[in-house]
Amino acid sequence: MPRREPGSSLTAARELYLEVTKDPSARPLVVASWQRSMEYDVKSSSLDAPYLENPNLDSPLARAAIPIVNKLHEQLADDPVSTMITNRNGVVLSRVVSHEGLTTRLNRVYLAPGHVFSERYVGTNGIGTALASGRPVMISGSEHYVEALRDFHCAAVPILHPTRRTLLGAFNLTTGRQGSAGMLMALARSVAGQIESEIAAISSRRERALFHDYMEACSSVRPGPVLALNRDVVMMNEQLSAAVAGPDHYALLDHAREIADDPRFEGTRSIALPSGRVAELRVSRSRRENSDAGAIFRVRVIGRPQPGPVVAAGPARSSLGLVGSSPQWLRAVAESEAAFIAGSWLHLVGEAGVGKCTLVEALHRAHGAGGPLAMMEAPLSESPHVAEVWLREVREVLAVPSNVVVLRDVHLLGDHLRRQLRTLLTDLDRTATGQLVMTSQPSMVGADDQLDDVCGASVEVPPLRHRYGDIEHLVRYFLLKYRPSGERGCSPDALAMLQRCPWPENVRQLESVIRGLARRPSGRTIRVEDLPPECRVSSHKVLTTIEALERDAILRGLMDRNSNVQRTAQDLGISRATMYRKMRRYGIVPSSLT
């Protein structure tokens, strides 16, 4: 994006601000917002508020705020004032307005549910500026960056989590006529306070419900190890804390959080721990107070810790020559191999980058009997013509018995095409077809997936964060791949940091990091300071390109300033509150950077 010189941009913003404002105390806030708007290259002459279909109305913020806003609406009657709730990204979740004229005007500028009013897209406005600054703001008339919004007056207040103090969203009041800014802001602050109090009450009820169920589980006749958790609270009894420690402790919590976040999962799941033991987690949901308070796990730990392995010069490999020896990975490889040898159609489920296609290629090399391997992507369009052509190609390729056919990312198929594919596969004569493998991502496939029952086997390929012991082997493998001379090793501290990284993009991301490090000419050993910013965070979230750039800028700033948050925030031109909020969002812990 073309950038203007910061000095000239700031001067232009300040000059225009001084022409229109009558509130000197607001000057730094609005000028800073205008500066950000220009850096985002927002066009003041046109409004571009992206639209997000089906915004999440089942969040704690929406559940707490919407009843309060509806009650306020009754009190405002026909006043030309609109009340809005947005999430932390500026997506309008709810809008209430009873004045017909104001409704029409708001619709013209897309200030309606689903549209995004962050500063990145709309420039200075009540919602976006409150979220960016972390402060209550009043944006009136010409203070708006985009011309189409300059007939409105907006008071917006950030809404924070009552205990974590993280940003949840904002409450916004918008009117189309000049009035008392003080009264409008006072009302906005009051309502935002009520919403935060209701969120606190809901959280308190949820945590009391979780604690009640936890105590009930612990006081049973034979309680055994018990774990209870939700997004805010983790509780475990002494039996569990004595049974698992170190890497086993973190692996157990990681798996339990993933299970708790999946409302479809019920029953028992077995997980392999880094020590070589297996933990069986039997889950029950806490649903007191008509809310999902969290999950209770009864845990059974099987086996004894294995002595720490002596790392050989070469990487550990499975029977197919694939790198890795963690129990979960070996189980996925073994189950896939057994299904492939038996001629069963196979469904591989796993996050992006875990190595599903690598596993298929290894199966084909070992057991494909010399037949061709055909990789087929899900079609980008589901128009009748494109769907018909794609289905015909699938049928033709499968009609050759020697072929191994991989349908990649079938979770991207729409419901109609999914049903058509299921019908096609069901009607085929299995004795006269090629070998079929489908891949998909677990979070994208429903429990009643229409394609799963056409496959003879379904195997879950574990994410890299659940293969703690394999990271060192993979690092060695990729270093040898990209530095065949073997000149470069990895220091123990750097390896420990790589093992702590959550790797949201899995093996693909680890390979990219090692490839970049191996190509650097300096030094023989990779040290902690050589690792890129993405290895220094604890967040599992997959970031967009823009988010990754923002994260890296914060990390480099903190490292340059010896983890001084205040000075880094000043360097980046953001408030300290915003800095802390972004650090929490990206999983940045300053103490881990020094």
N, C-alpha and C positions, 0 to 999 in steps of 0.2 A: 504494500500500500504506500502511496506517496506520502511523505511526511513533511510538514511545514517546520520551519525553524521554531524551536520552543519559545524563544524570546518574542518573535513576531506574533505567534499564536496567542501567547499570554497577553501581549499588549492589545491585540485586537479584541480579545475577550473582555479585558478590563475596560477598554474604552466604551464598548457597547454596554457593558454592565453599568458603568457610571452614568450613561445617558438615561437608563430606564429605571434604576433602583432608587428607592427613597429610604432604604433600611441599611445604613452603613454596617451594622453588625453582621449582616448576612453576606457581606462582600467576599470574604475569603472562601466561603463554602461554594457560592455560585460561580465565582471565577475559576476555582479549581475544577468544578464540574464542567464548565465550558471548555476548559483546557483538555480535559479527558475526552470530551465529545469530539473536539477537533482531532485529537490523536487517533480516535477510533474512525476518523474520516466519515462521520455522520453528515449527511447532506441536510442543511437547514431548510432548503427549499422543498424537500419532499419527505413524506413520512413512510417509514418502512418498519412496521412492527410485525415480526414473524408470527405465524400462527401454529400453535401446537394442539393437535387433536386430542380430545379426551384427557384433559389435565386431571391429576390425581386428587379426587375430593375425599379420599378415605384417609388422609394424613391426620395426625394429631392436631395440626394447626387448623385444618378445615373443619374437623369435627368440633373443635372448641369455638371457632370464630363464627361460623355461619349462623347458629342460633342467636348469638349476641347481636350480629349485624341485622338479622331479621327483626329482632325486637326494636332496635334503634330505628329501623325503617318505619315501623308503625308509629313511633313518636314524631318522626320528621314529617309524616303525612305527605302533602303535595309540595313541600319545599323543593326548590330546584337544586338538590344536593344528591350526589351519588356516593355510595359507600362501596369500597372494594377491598378484597383480600387478595394478596399475591403470595406466591412462594418466594424462596430466597433468590431464585433466578429471574424474578420479575414477571413470571407468568400469572396473568389474572385468573384467579380461581373462581371468584364470585363477584358479581356486581349487582347491586340493588339500587334502583331509581324508579320513582313513581311519576316523575314529571315528564310528560310526553315530549316536550320541546327539548329538554336536556338529553333524553334518551336518543333522540335523533341526532343531536350534535355529537354525542359520544360515539355513536355508531359510525359517523362519518370519519372519525379519526381512529377507528379501530380500538378504542378503549373499552374492550369487551372481553368476556371470558375466553381464554385460550391464547390471546395475543400477548406478546412479550414486550414489556416496557422497561427493559434495563437500559442503562446509559449507552451500552455498546451499540444498540440499535436505534434508540430514539433520542439520545443525547440527554441534556438536562431536563428532568421532569420530576414531579414529586416522588413517584414510586422508585424510579431508577436511582435518583440521587440519595434518597433515604437508605436504600440498600447499599450503595457504593460507599457512602460516608459512615454508615452505622449510626446516624443521628437523626432525630426528628427534623424535618425540613418543611418550609413553606415556599413553594415556587409559584410566583404570581405573574400572569400576563407575559410580558416580554422577557422575563427571566428564562422562560422555556427556550431551548435551543432551536427546536423545529418550529417554523412559522405557523404551521397548522394548529399548534397547541397554545398559541399565545392569547387566545380568548378565554382560557381557563385559569382557575386559581385552585391550587392543590396543596393540601396538608397531609403529609405522610409520616408515619412513625414506624420504625423497625420493631418487629416482634421477636423476642429472644426466648430461648429455652430457659425455663425457670431455674434449673440447676447447672446445666453445662454452660449457659449464657452464649450458646451458639445461635447464629442467625437462622430463623425459621421462615421469615417472610416480612410482610409489611401490611399495615392498615392504611388506607388512603381515603380521604374525603376530597371530592372534586365538585366545584360549583362553577357556573358560567357567569357569575356576576360578582363585582367587587363588593366585598363586605369587610367585616372585622376579621383581620388575619389572626388576632389574638384569640378570639372566640373559636374560630375554626380549628386552630392548633390545639387549644385547650380541650375541645371535644375529641379530636383525634387522639391526643395523649390519653384521655380518660378511657376511651374504647379500647385502645391498645393495651392499657393496663388491665382492663377487665378480661381481655383475651388471654393475656399471660397468666392471670390468676386462675382462669378456667383450665388452661393447660397444666398448671401446677396441680390443680385439684384432680384432674384426670390421671396425671402421672402418679400422684400420691395413692389414688385408689388402685391403680394398676400394680404399684409396688407392694401395697398392703396385701392385695390378692395373691401376688406371687409369693410373698413371704409366708402367708397363711398356708398355701399349698406346699411350699418347701418344708415348713415345720411339720405338716401332716405327713409328708413323705419320710422325714427323718425320725418321726416318733412311731412309725409302724413297728410291728413285732420284729421283723428282720429288715432293717432299712438298707444296709449296705451303703456303698458310695452313692451320694446324691449330688446333683448339680442343678441349679436353677438360674435362669438368665433371661433377660430381655435386652433391649438396646442400651439401657442405662445401668443395669444392675447385674452383678454376677455373685452367686452364693454357692459355696460347696461345703460339705461337712468334713470333719476331720478324717474320716475313712478315705474319702477321695483325695484330699490334699496329701495324705501319707502314701497313697498308692501311685500317684503320678507327680513327677517333678521335672524341672528343666524343659527340654524340648517336648517331652511327652505332654506336659501341662499345656503348653501353648498349642500343640497340635490338637489336643482334645477340645480346647476352647474354640479353636478355629472351626473345627467340624461342627461343634454344637451350635455355634452362631449361624452357620449356613443352614443347618437343619431347622433351627428356630425361625429363620427368615422365610422358610418355604412352607406356607400354610397347608400345602397339599400333602406333606409327608406325615405319616402316622406309622407307628410300629417300631421296629428295631433295625438299627444299622450297625454293621461291624466296620471298624476302621483300624488300619494298621498304624501303630505308633512308631516314632523314630527309633525307639529302643528295641524294636522287633516284636514287642508284645501286640496283642489285639485287644481293643476296647469295644465292647458291645454297649450301645446307647439305646435304651428303650425310652421313647419320648411320650409324654402326655402334655396336653395343652391346658394352660390355666385360663379359664374363660369366666371368671367371676366378674361382677359389675358390668356384664354385657360388653366387655372389651377383651381383646387379646392381651392378657397381662404378661405373657411370656411362655416359657416352656420349662417343664420339669423333666430331668433325665435321671433314670436309674442306670448306674454304670457298673459293668462287670469287666474287670481287667483280667485277661487270660495270658498265661505264660510268664516267663521270667525275662528280665532285661538281658540282652545279648551283649557280650563284651564288645567294646568299641572296635570296629574293623581296622585292620592295618591297611592303609590306602596303598594300593599297588601302583606301579608306574603307569599302567594302562587303565582305562576306565572299565568298570564292571559292565558286563553285557548280559542280555537275556539270551535265550536259545536262538533267537532270530538275529542276533548280532546287534540289537538295539541297546543304546547306552542306558544304564540304570539298573539298580538292584533293590529298590524299595519294594516292600511286600505288595503294596497296592498296584504299582506299575507291573510287577511280574505277574500278578493275578490277572490284570487286564490283558496282558500279552498272551498268557496261557489260555484264557477263555476264548480270546479271539482266534488263536491258532487252532484250538480244538474245533470251533465252529467252522472255520475255513476248510480244514482237512475233511470234515464230515460233509462238506458241500452245502451247509446251511446258509441261507441268506443272513447277513449280519448287519446290525444297526449299532454304529459306534457313536456314543454320546459323550461330549466333552466340550469344555470351553475353547474359545478360539486360541490357537497356538499351542495346544497340548501335544500335538503330534499324531493326530488321527490319520492323516494322509501318509505320514512317514510309516506308521504301523501297517497300513494297507500295502504300501510299496514293499515293505519287508516280507509280508505274507505272500505277496505275488512272486517275489524273487525266490522264496523258499519252496512254495507249493503251487505255483501257477502253471506248472507243466509246460512252460514255454509259450502259453497263450498271451494275446495282447491285453494290456491294461488300458481301459478307457475311462478317463475322468470326465464327468459331465456336471456342469454347473447348473444351479437352479436358474430359470430364465428371469431376466430383468423385468420383463413385461408379461402380464397375464392376459393380454388381449386374446380373443378366441383363435386368431390365426397363429400367433406365437406359441400358444399352449398346444395347439394341434400339431404343429411342426415338432416341438420338443418331445411330446408324447410319442410321436411316430418314430423319432430317432431313438428314444429309449427302447421301444419295442424291437426295432431293427437290430440294435446292438446286442440286446439280450437274447435275440433269436439265434446267435452263434454260440454253441455250447462251450467253446474253448475260451470265450471272452471273460475277463473279470471287469465288471462294470461298477464304477463308483459314482453314486449320485451325491454330490457334495452339497452341504448346507440345506437339507430339505426343510429345515425349520423356516426358511424364507418363503416357502410356497404358501399361497393363499388357500383358504378353506376349499374353494371350488376346485382348484387344480390338484390339491391334496386328495380330494375324493376321486377325481378322475384317475390320478396315478394309482391309488389303491385299487380301483376297479380293474385297471390294466394289469397290475401285478397279480391280483387274485385270479384273473382269468387265464393267465399263462400256464402252460404245462411245465411244471418244474423239472421234469425229467429231460426236457429238450431245450433248456435255457442255459445261459452263462451264469457265472457266480455274481451275486449282487451284494454290494456293500453300500449302505447309506450312512451319511454323517450328519450330525446336527448338534446344536448347543443346548445344554440342559435347561437353561432358564427360558428358552424359547418354545419348548415343547410341553404341551399339556399332559395331564395324567391320563387322559382318554385319547391319546394320539392315535389317529386313524391309520398310520403307517406301521406302528410298532408291531401289530399283531400279524403282519405279513412276513415278518422276519422270524427265523428260527431261533435267533439269539440276539440279545441286546447287552452290550458291554459298556460300562462307564469308564472312560479314560481319565485318570486323576489329574487335577491341576498341579502345576509345579510346586505350589506352596505346600502341598501335601506330600511332596517327595523330598523332604529336607535332606536326606542322606545322599540323594542323587546329584545335588547341585555341584559338589566338588568334582564328581566324575564328568558331568557335562562341561564344566569349565575346562577341565583338562582336555576333553575331546575337542572342544571348539578352538582352544589355543593351538592344539596340534594341527587342526584343519586349516587355520588361517596363518599359522606360523610353523610350517612343517619342519623347520630347522630346530624347533624346540628351544629357542633361545630365551623365551619369556616364561617366567613362572608367576605365581601369585602369593603374596605375603599372607601369613595367617590372619592378620587383622582385616585385610581386604577380602579374604575368603569368608571370614565370619560375617562381614557386612553383606556380602552377596547372599549368604545363607539366610540372613534376616529379612532380606527384601521380599515383599509379597508377590512380586512378578505378576501383575494383573494380566499381562499378555503372554504369560507362560514361557515355554521353551523358546518360542520365536523371539521374544524380547531378550532373553538371556543370550541367545546367539548373536543378536544385533549388538548388544553391549560388548561382548567378547570380541566380535569382529572389529569394532571400533578401537578397542584397546590393543588388539594384536597388531594393528596397522600403524600404531604410533611408533616412531623410530627411537624414542629416548628410553634408555634403561633396559635392564633385563627382567626386573621383577615389578609386577603390578602392585602398587601400594594404594592405601586408602584414598590418598589425595588424587590418585589417577582416575578413580571411579566417577562416572557421570552423575549428575544430580538425581536422576531417577532411581539410583541405588540407595539413596539416603532418606527415603520416605517409608511410611508404614501403611499407606492407603492401598486398598485393593481395587480402587476405582480405575477403570480404563478412561484415559483422558483424551479429549480432543486435541488437535494440534495447537490451538490457541491456549487451552488450559495447560498443556505441557510447557509452552513457552513461558507462561506466567509463573508456573511452579519453579522452573529452572532459574528465572530471574530472581525470585525470592531466595532460593537456595544459594546462588552465587553471591547475592548481596549479603546474606548472613555469614557466609564463609569469609568474605572480604572484610566484614566488620567484626570478626571473632564472636559471632552469634549474638551481637547486640541488636535486639529487636527494634528499639527506639530509633537508633541511627539508620538502620536498614530501611525502616518505614519512611524516614525523612528523605533518604536517597531516592526511594521509589515514588515519592510524592503521594503517599497514602497515610491515613491515620493509623495510630497504633492499634486501635480496635479492629480496623479492617485487616491489618497485618496479622493479628492473632486469629481472626476468623479464617483467613486464607490458609494460614499454617495448619489449623485444625482440619480444614477441608482437604488439604493435600497430604496430611499425615507427616508434617515436618516437625521434628523435635530438635530445638537448637542445641541441646546438650550432646546430641549424637553427632554433631558436625565438627566438634573440636577434638 
